[in-house]
């Protein structure tokens, strides 16, 4: 079995771009920046290194992203990677790896664009077309185990 899963949080680097297919399916393009920390080998100091990702959202969730998200807004993305190859305007072969979002969570409050923390509140976007099994998030039921029996 293969696994192709991406989970990331970051901030939008530009306003969402909403388009639609010939069949009327909404498609929203997002650009998300995620900072990672690394230690500079020469100075020994910790520094931030930004990574930028292209994210594509489909359907009703794409419409919600276009309506409610703006540049600087923190988001959480759950999705998969998709590789593509195309010819640019000069006829050169190009490759790209994009994230196809299964779900997008709007982080922070409505006025949190650019605040960067994004973890004060979480508002779920309109449900994705991909069902999520919420049973994975149910707490386990301990049958016949008392708190005194747990070694930690």
C-alpha positions as CSV (number, residue, x, y, z in Angstrom):
1,X,0.0,0.0,0.0
2,X,1.3,3.5,-0.9
3,X,0.8,6.5,1.3
4,X,0.7,10.0,-0.2
5,X,-0.3,12.4,2.6
6,X,0.7,16.0,3.4
7,X,-0.2,18.0,6.5
8,X,1.1,21.5,7.0
9,X,0.3,24.8,8.6
10,X,1.4,28.2,7.3
11,X,0.4,31.6,6.0
12,X,-1.0,32.6,2.6
13,X,1.5,34.6,0.6
14,X,-1.2,36.0,-1.7
15,X,-5.0,36.2,-2.0
16,X,-6.6,33.0,-3.3
17,X,-7.3,32.7,-7.0
18,X,-10.7,31.2,-7.9
19,X,-11.5,29.8,-11.3
20,X,-13.8,27.1,-12.6
21,X,-13.6,24.2,-15.0
22,X,-15.6,24.0,-18.1
23,X,-18.0,21.7,-16.2
24,X,-18.5,24.4,-13.5
25,X,-16.3,22.8,-10.8
26,X,-14.7,25.6,-8.6
27,X,-10.9,25.5,-8.4
28,X,-9.0,27.7,-6.0
29,X,-5.2,28.2,-6.0
30,X,-3.4,29.0,-2.8
31,X,0.2,29.8,-2.1
32,X,1.3,28.8,1.5
33,X,4.6,29.7,3.2
34,X,5.8,27.4,6.1
35,X,8.8,28.4,8.1
36,X,11.3,25.8,9.3
37,X,14.1,26.4,11.8
38,X,17.6,25.3,11.2
39,X,20.9,26.0,12.9
40,X,23.4,28.0,10.9
41,X,26.6,25.9,10.8
42,X,29.0,28.8,10.8
43,X,27.3,31.1,13.4
44,X,25.6,28.5,15.5
45,X,22.4,30.7,15.5
46,X,19.0,29.4,14.8
47,X,17.4,30.9,11.6
48,X,14.1,30.7,9.9
49,X,14.0,29.2,6.4
50,X,10.7,29.7,4.4
51,X,9.3,27.0,2.2
52,X,6.6,27.8,-0.3
53,X,3.9,25.4,-1.5
54,X,1.2,25.6,-4.2
55,X,-2.1,24.3,-3.0
56,X,-5.2,23.5,-5.1
57,X,-8.7,23.2,-3.6
58,X,-11.8,21.9,-5.4
59,X,-15.6,22.2,-5.0
60,X,-17.5,24.1,-2.3
61,X,-14.4,24.3,-0.2
62,X,-12.6,26.2,-3.0
63,X,-15.4,28.7,-3.0
64,X,-15.2,29.1,0.8
65,X,-11.4,29.6,0.6
66,X,-11.8,32.3,-2.0
67,X,-14.5,34.0,0.0
68,X,-12.9,34.0,3.5
69,X,-9.2,33.8,3.0
70,X,-6.8,36.6,2.3
71,X,-3.0,37.1,2.1
72,X,-1.3,36.6,5.5
73,X,-4.1,34.4,6.9
74,X,-2.9,31.2,8.7
75,X,-4.3,27.9,7.4
76,X,-3.9,24.2,8.0
77,X,-3.8,22.0,4.9
78,X,-4.4,18.2,4.8
79,X,-4.0,16.7,1.3
80,X,-1.8,14.8,-1.1
81,X,1.1,15.5,-3.5
82,X,0.6,15.6,-7.2
83,X,3.4,15.7,-9.8
84,X,2.8,17.3,-13.2
85,X,4.9,18.1,-16.3
86,X,4.2,20.9,-18.8
87,X,5.8,23.1,-21.4
88,X,6.3,26.7,-20.5
89,X,5.7,29.6,-22.9
90,X,9.3,29.2,-24.3
91,X,8.7,25.5,-25.0
92,X,10.8,24.3,-22.1
93,X,9.7,21.2,-20.2
94,X,8.9,22.1,-16.6
95,X,7.9,20.0,-13.6
96,X,5.9,20.9,-10.5
97,X,4.7,19.2,-7.4
98,X,1.5,20.7,-6.0
99,X,-0.6,19.9,-3.0
100,X,-4.2,18.8,-3.7
101,X,-6.1,19.7,-0.5
102,X,-8.6,17.3,0.9
103,X,-9.4,19.8,3.7
104,X,-8.5,23.3,4.6
105,X,-8.9,24.8,8.1
106,X,-9.0,28.5,8.6
107,X,-6.8,29.2,11.6
108,X,-7.0,32.3,13.9
109,X,-9.8,34.8,13.9
110,X,-11.2,36.7,11.0
111,X,-8.8,39.6,11.7
112,X,-5.7,37.4,12.1
113,X,-4.2,37.8,8.6
114,X,-0.5,38.3,9.1
115,X,-0.4,37.6,12.8
116,X,1.5,34.4,12.2
117,X,0.4,32.5,15.4
118,X,-2.8,31.1,13.9
119,X,-3.6,28.9,16.8
120,X,-6.0,31.1,18.9
121,X,-9.0,29.6,17.2
122,X,-9.9,27.2,14.4
123,X,-12.8,27.5,12.0
124,X,-13.4,24.6,9.7
125,X,-14.0,25.4,6.0
126,X,-17.0,24.1,4.2
127,X,-16.8,20.3,4.2
128,X,-14.6,18.7,1.6
129,X,-16.0,16.3,-1.0
130,X,-13.7,13.6,0.6
131,X,-15.4,12.1,3.7
132,X,-13.3,12.0,6.8
133,X,-13.6,9.0,9.3
134,X,-14.1,10.9,12.6
135,X,-14.0,7.5,14.4
136,X,-10.2,7.9,14.3
137,X,-10.5,10.8,16.8
138,X,-12.7,9.0,19.4
139,X,-11.0,8.4,22.7
140,X,-10.2,4.7,23.4
141,X,-12.6,2.9,25.8
142,X,-10.7,1.1,28.5
143,X,-12.7,-2.0,29.5
144,X,-12.1,-2.9,33.1
145,X,-8.9,-0.9,33.6
146,X,-8.7,1.4,36.6
147,X,-6.5,4.5,36.8
148,X,-4.4,2.7,39.5
149,X,-3.5,0.0,37.0
150,X,-1.9,2.3,34.5
151,X,1.9,2.5,35.1
152,X,2.3,6.2,34.2
